[in-house]
Amino acid sequence: SGYAAARIQYAREEIVSPTNSSEAERQALADPRGYAAPLATSVLSACGIFYLSRCIPIARKIHQAHQPRNYLLGICVAVPYGLILAGTTTYYKYAEVLDSVMCPPAGDTPFASKMRLRLEPYAPDVSRKF
């Protein structure tokens, strides 16, 4: 439905050129704590997968260590793994930030109501009932 992409796009537009959000809302949307941890753990995990994927052919005596073919295998496995892991985990972490801005606990704000209104066509049925 494009709901996730629309949420991120709207948040990005608001950070770049603020229209009706408060400073606190923009700060929450731009805070690196909302997305840095999943990126870092994804990079570290991809590094581990790089080495792990190289070990199996070495142990089976298909590849020799420190050969370009072995490094290429590690890269071919680790890069897609890292990109998929980083994309999904970062979105899920940032979705918490987006939810807290869309539905603030202290009461509705002009930005939150405008964001919900703009994203309603993309929202799943469960979210529309809110």
N, C-alpha and C positions, 0 to 999 in steps of 0.2 A: 504493500500500500504506500510505501514511501514515507511513513510516519517518522522513522528514526532519522532519515536523511533530512527531512523537513525541519525537525526539531534542532538538529545541529546547525543547519543553514540559518534558521531564524536567530539562534543564539549568536552565531558568528556575525550576522548583519547588525545585531544590536550592540555587540562589542565594538565593531568598527565604526559605526555611525549611530550613536544613541538617539532614540526618539522619545521614549517615555519611561525608560527604566531609571531606577535610582542608582546612586553610586554603589550602594551595598549590593544590589542585584548584579550590576556589571562586574563588580569585584568577585562575587561568587562564581559567575560564569567564566571569568578569566583566570581564576586561581589555579595554579599548577597542581595543587593537592588533589584536584578533581580528576586528573588524568596521568600524572607523572608516575605513580607507583605501578600501575599495570604495564606501562611502557617499559619501565626498568626491569620488572620481573620477566617480561616477555623476551627482552634482549638476553638476559641471563639464561633463561630457559632455552632459547635458540642456540646459544653458545654450547650448552650442554648437549643438545641434540646433534649439533655439528660433530662433536667428538664421539658421541655414542653411535651415530650412524656410520662413522668411519671404522669403529671397532669391529663390527660384525663381519665385514669382508676380510679384515685383517685376521681375525680369529679363524675364519674358514679357509684361510690361505688363498683367497681370490685376489686380494690386493696386497701390495706391500706398503708399509707405513712410509710416509713422506714422499709419496709419488703424486704427481698432478692428478691422476685418475682418482686417487683416494680423496684428495682435497675437493675435487669437483663433486664427488658423491656427497660429501658433507655439506657443501654449499647448496646442492640441489635439494637436499632434504631440509636443511635448517632455514633457508630463506623463506620458502612458502609457509613452513610451520610457524616461524616467527611473525610473519605478516598476518596470518590468520589469527594467531593467538593475540597479537597486539591489537588488532582491529576489534575483535570481539570483547576482550576484557576491558579495553579502554572505554569502549562505548558503554558497557554495563556500569562501569564506575562513574562515568560522566553523566549517565542517565539519572543517577541519584541526585546529582547537582541540578540537572534540568528539572527533575520532579520537585525538588525543594524550592526552586524559583517559580515553577508553574503553580504550585499549590502551597503557598507560604503558610506556616503554622500560625503566624501572628495576625492573619487576616488577608483579604484579597488586596492586590495592588493593581494599578492601571496596566502595568506591563504584564503581569500574570494573566489578567483577564483578556488582554489583547492577544497574548501568545496562545491561550486556549482557543480563542475565537478563530484565529488564523490557522491553527493546526487541526481544527475539528474535521475538515473534509478528509484528512489523511488518517485520522485516528481509528483504531479498531473499535468495534461495537462496544466492548467492555469499557473503554475509556470515554466514549461518548455519553454513556449513562451517568458519569460522574457529574 
